[in-house]
Amino acid sequence: MLTKAEKTKQFILETASPLYNEKGISGVSIDDVLEATKLTKGCLYGHFNGKEDLSEQVVDYFLKKITERVASIVSKGKTAKEKIFLYLDFYKNPIDTYIAGGCPIFNTQTGKSTLSFKHYFNL
């Protein structure tokens, strides 16, 4: 069971993630997140150390959601071939995804989002 603070942080991540996906990291301001969540700056900064921290945690949230979704879909295959085709089907249309704004991984590579995975993962 999540604590009230954990639920609030989860709410912020869930609400902010479509903004980041649609506008990109540099396109989203703290004020955008505050407007979407209807929370105060004090509440937001009680959970995150600033925009960079929020941005990194939004990326972590995206990666976790995508990984969970792919694992759930691929696990339905009984053979290796079925699993590969299920995986490919998941990624066949990067614009039509279950996350508002399209696939966040695709968006980072097309310039829609300004986050560089090389920068994020220190590559």
Residue pairs with C-beta under 8 A, 6 or more apart in sequence:
2 10
5 46
5 47
8 39
8 43
8 47
9 47
11 37
12 33
12 37
12 39
12 44
12 47
12 48
12 54
13 57
13 58
13 61
14 61
15 33
15 36
15 37
16 28
16 33
16 36
16 37
16 54
16 58
17 58
17 61
17 62
17 99
17 104
18 99
18 100
18 101
19 28
19 32
19 33
19 36
20 28
20 55
20 58
20 59
20 62
20 104
20 113
21 62
21 99
21 100
21 101
21 102
21 104
21 107
21 113
22 100
22 101
23 32
24 107
24 112
24 113
24 114
24 115
25 55
25 113
25 114
25 115
26 114
27 114
28 55
29 51
30 41
30 44
30 51
30 54
33 44
33 54
34 40
34 41
34 44
37 44
44 54
48 54
48 57
55 115
56 120
59 104
59 115
59 120
62 99
62 104
62 105
65 99
66 99
66 103
66 104
66 105
69 90
69 98
70 87
70 90
73 86
73 87
73 89
73 90
74 83
74 86
74 87
74 90
75 83
76 82
76 86
77 83
77 84
77 85
77 86
91 103
94 102
94 103
94 105
94 106
95 102
95 103
95 106
96 102
97 103
101 107
101 112
102 112
104 113
105 117
107 113
108 115
108 116
108 117
109 117
117 123
